[in-house]
Amino acid sequence: MKRLHIGFDDTDSKDGMCTTYVGAVVIDRLIEMGAKIIDYPRLIRLNPNWILKTRGNCAIAIEVEVEDDLIVKIKNMVLDTVEKLAELDYETTNPGVVFLESKNIPEELRAFSRKVIQDIVTIDEAEELAKKIGAEFFKFKIGRGIIGALAAIGERLEEDFTYELIAYRVPSNRGKERRIDRESVFKMNELTYPITFDNIDPYTNEIRITPHTPCPILYGIRAENPFIAEKAHRMVKAFEPIERWVIYKTNQATDEHIKSAKISDVQPYRSFSIKGEVCEKPRIIAGGHVIFKIKDDSGSIDCAAYEPTRKFREIVMKLAIGDIVRVNGGVKPKPNLPLTINLEKMEVIRLSRILKKLNPICPLCKKRMKSAGKEKGFVCKNCKKKLPKDAITIEEIPRSIKLGVYEVPPRARRHLAKPLSRIL
C-alpha cells in the first residue's frame, strides 16, 4: 500500500462551479475505485486579501492509501475530473493538480502552506518547491492552482480546525433560487449553536448557510466536530433534491490568516493583528463607514469598520483617544488612500478616562451656577451667590463601551475569521 496526497485548486469562476464540489466528486470516485481515504478530506482557505484569489478562495486535499497498481488510474481519474468540471472557458480559471507520494509531509511544504494562507506566493515558487520535494504537478492553462493545491496538502490542521458539511444541488437547479425551509435552519441553530456556528445573522435574521452565487452548493454547515455537523444537516429541510454531500475538515474560523505585527510591518494584501492606542477619534465618512486611527511605537494607521458591519460600527464609534485596542483585519490598498486595516475583530484592552469641566453647584440653592464672565468666576442666577473661577469641578464621564472582544456580524465575516463563539 502507498500513501498518496492529492491536491487541487482554482476550478471555479464567478459564474459557477466550486472546488469543493470537484472534491466531492473525486471522493466518491476514489471510494468506487477502492481507495482508502485517510481522515476527512481537507478544505483549506487561502489568503483572503490576494487580488488573484478565486471566488471561493479554497483548495482541496485528499489523502489516500492505495495499492500500487491503482496509483496511475487514480491520478488519471483526478486529472480527468478536474478537466471536465473546471470552468476552463474563463480566463481567470487556471486549475492546478498536485500529487505527492509520501507518508510524511516535508517541513518545507508545511512552511509553504502557512505562507500561502498569510502571504503572497508565485507560481514559480510553487513549481520550485514541488520539484524539490518530489511532487508531481499538472497545470491547466497557466496553472495558478498548483499554489493552493500544494498548500492544501501541506496544511495538516494539527492545531485549530473546524468542519463543514456541504450539500450540493442537482445540476438542473444550479443558478436558481435556493429552496430551504427558514424555520428549520433557525430550529437547527437553536439546538446546535455554538457547536455549529454562523448559521444565521442574529442582527438581520438572514440565513447564512446558503451562498448567493450560482455555484453547486445548496448549503454549508460549520461545526466543531463532524458528528454535530451531520446531525444539524438532518435537521435542515430542503425543498429541492440534494445530489450529494460531504464533510470537510478545514481551517475556517481559525484566524490562521492573521499575523501579529507592529504598524511599521503592515503590508498590503495581508492580514494583521495589531495592538495600539487610539490617536484619532472615530468619524463617519461617505457611505456610512467608520474610520479611526491607532498608533504604536513604530507608527500609525487607519482602521475601518465598513457599512455592512452594521452594529459593529456603533461599538467602534464609542472609542476615544487614549483607548488601548487590538485590531484584527486585512489590508487592501485603494488608490490615493493610506493603508487601512479593514476590521474583522477588535479587542478593547484599556479605556481612557474622559474628564469634563463643569460649573460648580451652588452651595445654597443646589443648582448649577453660571459663568459670571471671563475670569470672573461663577454666579447663581437664583440667589446671586458667587464663587471664584477655581471652584470649577471636574467629573469623569462614564464610558458606554466595555472591555472585551467585539466582532463583525456573520454577514460580514470572512471564512477564516474566528467567531467569538469559538473564543469565549
Sequence and secondary structure as in RCSB ss.txt:
>XXXX:A:sequence
MKRLHIGFDDTDSKDGMCTTYVGAVVIDRLIEMGAKIIDYPRLIRLNPNWILKTRGNCAIAIEVEVEDDLIVKIK
NMVLDTVEKLAELDYETTNPGVVFLESKNIPEELRAFSRKVIQDIVTIDEAEELAKKIGAEFFKFKIGRGIIGAL
AAIGERLEEDFTYELIAYRVPSNRGKERRIDRESVFKMNELTYPITFDNIDPYTNEIRITPHTPCPILYGIRAEN
PFIAEKAHRMVKAFEPIERWVIYKTNQATDEHIKSAKISDVQPYRSFSIKGEVCEKPRIIAGGHVIFKIKDDSGS
IDCAAYEPTRKFREIVMKLAIGDIVRVNGGVKPKPNLPLTINLEKMEVIRLSRILKKLNPICPLCKKRMKSAGKE
KGFVCKNCKKKLPKDAITIEEIPRSIKLGVYEVPPRARRHLAKPLSRIL
>XXXX:A:secstr
 EEEEEEEE   BTTB  HHHHHHHHHHHHHHHT EE S  EEEE  TT TT  SS EEEEEEEEE GGGHHHHH
HHHHHHHHHHS TTSTT   EEEEEE SS  HHHHHHHHHHHHS   HHHHHHHHHHHT EEEESTT THHHHHH
HHHH    SS EEEEEEEE GGGTTS   B HHHHHHHHHHHTTTEE SEETTTTEE SS SSSSSEEEEEEESS
HHHHHHHHHH  BSS EEEEEEEEE TTS TTEEE  GGG  TTEEEEEEEEEEEEEEE TTS EEEEEEETTEE
EEEEE GGGTHHHHHHTT  TT EEEEEEEE   TTS  EEEEEEEEEEE    EEEE  B TTT SB EE STT
S EE TTT  EE GGG EEEE   S  SEEEE  GGG  TTS  GGGT 
